[in-house]
Amino acid sequence: MTNPSHEGTGAPPAAPRPERTYWCSHAWLNGTVEEDVLVETGADGRITAVRTETGAPPQGAEPLRGLTLPGLANAHSHAFHRALRGTVQVGSGTFWTWRDVMYRVAGRLTPDSAYALGRAAYAEMALAGITCVGEFHYVHHAPGGEPYDDPNTMGHALIAAAADAGIRITLLDTAYLASGFGPDGRGEPPGPQQLRFSDGTAAAWAERASALRVEEGGHARTGAAIHSVRAVPARELGPVVEWAEERSAPLHVHLSEQRAENDACQAAHGCTPTRLLADHGALGRRTTAVHATHLTDEDIKLLGDASVGVCMCPTTERDLADGIGPAPRLERAGATLSLGSDSHAVVDLLEEARALELDERLRTRTRGHWTAAQLLRAATEDGHAALGWPESGRLEAGMLADFTTVSLDSVRTVGPAPRMAAEAAVFAATAADIRHTVVAGRHVVRDGHHTNVPDVPASLSKAIDALH
């Protein structure tokens, strides 16, 4: 099989970036809202200076009217799931019945359709203020499991899609080797729908993942992922962990999303998924557990003691009726929280942040578990750290010039005093209120319009139609 025309990293040819200055009517700096803020950016795509109380926009500065935030980090995405929106809302069912529909869409993906849908989905993210995405990527091979001529052509398609949508990406190359725990936890062979996910062994996965190269200093970085303990047998966990450790790369894993997985792990190994990961060295500061919904007290302590990150995806967790994870207890134990849109039931990191707090209010019948500043930090700085971009997520000199502006005069956000702009953004605004998105000092979204994908809805429609 041949590679599609977008083979490679997808990064555009290097070109000098002009130095640009942005004037923000309001900006979120170190947890507080400041007025009349000047953000200067350099040719290297980083912030060179941040100045407050500057008065009116100086000549040559581009005005950003609203609340300017660091760019939002979507720490957990499956781009092709965007094709499921609406179609999986008919009737009842569970995560497992939803998964059957997902498999059918995954079976139709080609490198070209993965690129087209990825470009459109990532453009939708840019419109929502997202400047970096963590793509949990496991559709590696052709249907039936045959590798492409370039075994990483599907990963290259997604990296190219992010470049053309104007956002950064961490491609979390995912090991997915089994359909279940199997006898004595040795793993069941992949089913027909899962053959294109599997490299056969963790060693073969590592060989393929090692061959995927990205441009140094470009828009893309790579990391590793363990799909889940049901999809990676215990004996195969070690090579994935070692691959990430050798590269100081992020390591992500779906953890305890379903009680059925916990029960099966207990039957196969006599322990919880968290304990299994801990016993195989998979928990650490660069590890992010996704969902972490159904945990024991010991699980929470293990995760906290290891200083792992936990990515909560509230809109997907409620859409799939998964449950509400113990986020406050995880944070108190020492875990760091980030946010993701996962299945893209909606793409709105402000809604994810809001839902984290509101879901906990429903469960506890008390308010105020996190401040707006804490929720924004999860959506920005801590999300970038989880994806291996520690130099992003704050509006400070030396940081990447990635930021987004939320309107403060829409029907949802107008009214509060400027000092309450962060609260208005988190608890009232939606993705529709994003006015500007800047990546590496350059506009990707200006006045609500994508600068490189002229008609994002049409691009989404065309890409999704091709898969149904």
N, C-alpha and C positions, 0 to 999 in steps of 0.2 A: 504494500500500500504506500502511496506517496504522501508527502507532507502537504498541507494546505499552503496557500500563497503567503500566509502570515507567519511562516516558520521563523523561529528565533525568539528573542526576548520581547519583541514588540516595542522596544524603546525607540523613539524617533532619533534621527541623526543628531549628534551633539551640535548645538547652536548657542551662540552667546546670548545670555539673558540680560536684558537691560535692567539697570537698577531702577526700582520703582518705589514710590512712596504712597502709602494709603493713609487717609485721614478718617478715623472712626469716630462717629458722633458719641458712641459708647463702646467700651471694650471691657472684657472680663479679665482682670489682671490679678493674679495671685489670690483669687477668691473674692475679689471686690469689683464693683462696677465703677469705672472711671469715665469721665467725660472728656471729649476733645483730645483724643489720643492719636499720635502720629506713629505709624509703623513703617520704618524704612527697611527695604530689602535690597540684597546685593546680587551681583551677577551669578553667585553660587547658589541662589535659591534659598538663602537663609536670611533671617532677620538680622539687620545690622544695628538697629537702635529702636527703642520704644520711648516716646516722649509724651508726657501727660500735660494737661492744661495748656494746650497750644492755641486755643481760641478757634477762629474760623479756619477753614482749610487753606493752607498756603498754596501759592501758585504752583501748578504742576502735580499736586497731590490728587489721587483719585478718591473721591468721597465714598464712604461706606456708611450709609445712614441706617441705624438700628443698633443691635447689640452684636459686636464682633467677638466671636469665641475662637479658641483654638479649633482646628479641624476635628471633626468627629471621627472616631475609629470604630469601625464595624468589625468586632473581633471574631465573629463567627458567621460565615456565609457558605451556602451551597448555591452557586449562581443559577444552576439549571432548575432548581426548585421554583424559581420565579414563574416557570411555565405552569405550575400547579395552582396558582392563585385563582380562586373561584371554583375551579373544577372539583376540588376536594371538599367543597362546602355543602355538597348535596347529601342528604340522608344523615345517618348516624354512623357509629363505628368507633374505632380506637386507633392508636398509633399504628398498630399492625395492619389494619385495613388501609390506612393512609399510605403505608409503605408499599403496598401492592401497586397503587396508582403511581407512586414515585418510580418504582422499578420500570414500569412501562415507558415512562418518559425517558429515563436513563438509557433504556435499550435503543431509543431512536437517535441518540446524540451522535453526531459526527464531529470531526475537528472543525469544520466550517460552521455547523450550527451551534456548536459550543462557543465559538468565537462570537458569532452574531448575537446570541442570547447574552453572553457575558458582557459584551460591549454595551448592549442596551440596559442590562441590569446595573452595571457599574455607572452608566450615565444617570440612571435613576438615583443611584446613591449620591452622586455628585450634586444633583438637584436637591437632595435632602441634607446637604452639608457634610457628607462623609468624604474625607480626603484619603483614607487608607482602609483597606479591607483585608481581612484574614480569610482566604479561600481554602476551605477544608475539602481538598480535592482528592476524589477516589475513583473517578471514571477514567481509568488509565488506558485501556486497550479497546480494540474493536469488539463488537458483539461476538460472543463465543470465546473470547479471551485471547485471540491472536494479537500479538503486539504489532503496532504500526512500524513502518520502516524506521522512523524515529520513535523509539518507545516513549518519548516524552512529548509527542506532538499535541496531546490534549492539554498538557500543562502549558506548553508554549502558546496555545490558542488563548488560554485565559490570561496569561501575562500580556500578550498583545492586546487583548480586549481592554484590560485595565489601562494600558498606555493610551489607547485611542479614546478612552472615556476620560482620560486626564487625571486618574487617581493612582495612588500607590497601592501595591499589593504585596502581601506575604503569602506565597503559595505554600500551604501546609500540605506537603505531599503525604498522602495517607496510606498506611498499611491496612489492607482489608483482605484477609486470607481464608476466612472460614465462615460458614453459615450459622454456626452455633458452637456450644462448648463440646458436644460429643462425649463419648464414653471416657471417663476418667479425665475430662478436661483436655483431651488431646486434639479436639477440633473436628467439626463435621466439614466435609468438602463443600466448597461453594456451590450454591444452586445455579441453575441455568442463567438466572437474571444477574447473578453476582460474578460470573466468570470474568467479565471485563474489568472488574474491580481488582482482581487478585493477581499478584506476581508469583504465587505458588508458595514461596518461603520468604521469611524476613530478609535472608541474605540476598535473594534475588531482588526484593524491593529496594534494599540499600544500594545495590549495584545500579539499578535504574535511576534511583533518586540522585545518586552521586554524579550521574552523567548530565543532569539538568544544570546548565550554567546560566547565570544571569549577569548582566553588566554591572561591574563595580561602580557604585555611586549612582546607579540608575533608579528607576521607579519601583523595582521589584527586589524582593529578598525571598529566601526560601526557609522553610522550617519543616518539621516532621509532625505526623499525627498518627496516633493509634486509634483506629476507628472506634473501637470499644473492646472490652475484654471478651466479649462473645465472638468478635470477628478476628481477633489476634490471639491464638492460643498462648498460654502462659510461657511455654518453652520458646516462643518466638518474640517475646517482649524485649529481651535483652538487646538484640541487634538494633532495634529501632531506638531504644534509649541511648545506646552507645553512639549511633550515628548523630543524634542531636548533641550529645555531650562533646564529641570530637569537634564540632563546628560551633559550639556555644550558641546553638540555634533554639528557637522556641520548640516546645513539644506540647501538642494539644491532644486531648482525648475526650470523647463522649463518656460521661460517667453517670451511672445510676439514673438514667433518664426514665427507666421503666422498672417497676417492682418485679416484673417477670424476669428481667435480666439479673436482678439481685438474687431471686430465688434459684435461678439456674446456676449461678456462680456458687452459691452456697452448696447446692447439691453436687457440683462437680469438684469444688476445691475446699469446701468446708469453711469458706470465709466470704466476706463481702468483696465487691470489685475494688473498693478503695484499699483494703488490706492486701489484695492480690497485687495491685500496682505498687504499693509500698514495699512489699517483699521482693519485688523484682527491680527496685531502684528507679521507678518511673516518676516519683514525686520529688519536686525540687523547685527552686525559685523560677526557673524558666518553664515550668510546667503550668499549663492552664487546663483545668477540668471544666468541661462544658456541661451545663445544666446542673449537675450535682443535686438532683431533686430529692432523692430518697436515700437519706444518709442516717447512719446510727451515730450515737454520741461518740463512739470510738473513731468512726470515719471522720467526723468533724475535727477531732483532735489531731488525727494523722495529717489531714490537709493543712490545718493551721500550723502545726509544729514544723511542717516542711516548707512553710511560706509560699504555698502554691498560689496561683491566680485561679479565680473561678469566674467563668463567663456565663452570665445569666441571659436568657433569651425569652423574656416574659411574654412577648406577643405570640411566639411559636409555642411555648409551653402551655399557654391558655388555649391556643387554637387546637392543639392536639390533645387537650385534656390530660396533660401529663401530671400537673400538680404544681405546687409552689415550693420552691427550694428554700432551705433555711439560711438565706443570705445574711441576716444580721448575726446569727450565731457563727457562721463561717468567718465573717469579718472580725468579730470579737476574738475568735480563736487565732487570727493571724493571717487569714487569706486576704488577697486583694481582689476587688470586684471589677469586672469589665462587662461590656454589653455587646450583644450581637442580634442581628435580625434573622439568622438561621434559615428558615424555610421561606422567608420573604412574604409571609401572609400580609404584612405591611413592611415598607422600608422607611423607618422613621425612628432614629435614635433618640429623639426627644420623647417619643412615646415609650420607648424601652425604658428610659430613665424614670419617667413618670410612673410607669406600670410597676417598676420595682418597689417603689414606695407605696403605691395604692394597693397592690396585691397584699403587701404585708399589713396594711391597715385593715383589709377585709378579714385576714386571718386572725389578727390580734384584737381587733376592734379598738385600737389606739392609733394616734396620729404621730407624725414627726419622728420616723425612724432614721431618716437621712435629711440633711439640709439640701437645698438646691445646689450649693457649691459642691457638696460631696457627690451628688449624682452627676453633675457636670464633669467632675474629675474622673469618675468611672467611665464616662463617655468620651473622654479626651486623653488625658495623660496616661491613665492606667490602662486604657485600651491599647494605646500605641506601645507601651512597654510590653504588654502581653504578646504583641506581634513583632517584637524585636526592633522597634523604632524608638529608642529612649530619647532621641534628640528631637522628638516632636511631641506636641500636646500642651505647650505653654507659649504664651506670647512674651518672649524674652529674646534679647540679643543672643545670637549664636544658635538659636533653635531654627528648625526648618520653617520656612515662610508658608505655612499651611493654615488657613483660617477660613471661617465662614461667618456670615452676618445674618442675624434673625431680625425680621421686621418687628418694630415696636409700635406700628400704627395700623395693624390689621384689626379686623373685628375681634380676633381672639386675644390680641396682646395689648391693645390700646387701653389706657386707664391708669395702671399703676405708676407711681412715681419712678423716675429713672433709677433710683437706688434699688428698686425692686425688680429690675429688668431680668436678673437671673431667675428669680422666682416665676416671672411671667413666661420666660422661655421654657422652663422645665414643666411647669404645671398648666400651661395654657396653649403654648405654641405647638404647631405641627410642622411636618416637613414642607407643607405648602407655604410656610412663612419664611423659608430660606430665600434670601435675596441675592447673595453673592457667595461663591466658593472660590478660594484662591489656593493654588497648589504650587509650591516652589516659586512663589512671588508672582504668578501669572493667573489671570482670571480663567477659571474653567466654567463657572456659572456667573453671568452678569445680568443683574436685574431679572432674575428668575429664568433665564434662558441659557441653555448649554451652548458654549461657544464652538464646540467641535461636532456635536451631534444635533443637527438643527431641529429634528422632530423626534424627541425621545419616545413619545407614545407610539408613533408609527413604527419606529424601530423595534419596540417591544412587540407590537402586534404582528409584524412580519416574522420575527424570530420565533414567537410562540406558535403561530399558525403552522410553521414548518414542522413542528413537533407533534401536532395533533391530527 
